[in-house]
Amino acid sequence: MLKTIILGSCVSVQGILEQILPDGRMIVRVGKRVYTGLPV
């Protein structure tokens, strides 16, 4: 499932959902890279 997260004040990333952390952040995968941030 594709999800969009926010990494900073103006950077967002869309990728495949890997995991939802207990604090509400999401981990998404884009190719071989993994990003963690807040859902949009």
SULBEL-V188865 format. One record per residue. N is the residue number from 1. OMEGA is omega as a letter, one per 30 degrees, with the letter a starting at -180 (NA if undefined). BURIAL is # if it has 16 or more other C-alpha atoms within 10 Angstrom, else .. Layout:
{{N,OMEGA,BURIAL} {N,OMEGA,BURIAL}}
//
This chain:
{{1,l,.} {2,l,.} {3,l,#} {4,l,#} {5,l,#} {6,a,#} {7,a,.} {8,a,.} {9,a,.} {10,a,.} {11,l,.} {12,a,.} {13,l,#} {14,a,#} {15,a,#} {16,a,.} {17,l,#} {18,a,#} {19,l,.} {20,a,.} {21,a,.} {22,a,.} {23,l,.} {24,l,.} {25,l,.} {26,l,#} {27,l,#} {28,a,#} {29,l,#} {30,a,.} {31,l,.} {32,a,.} {33,l,.} {34,a,.} {35,l,#} {36,l,#} {37,a,#} {38,l,#} {39,l,#} {40,NA,.}}
//
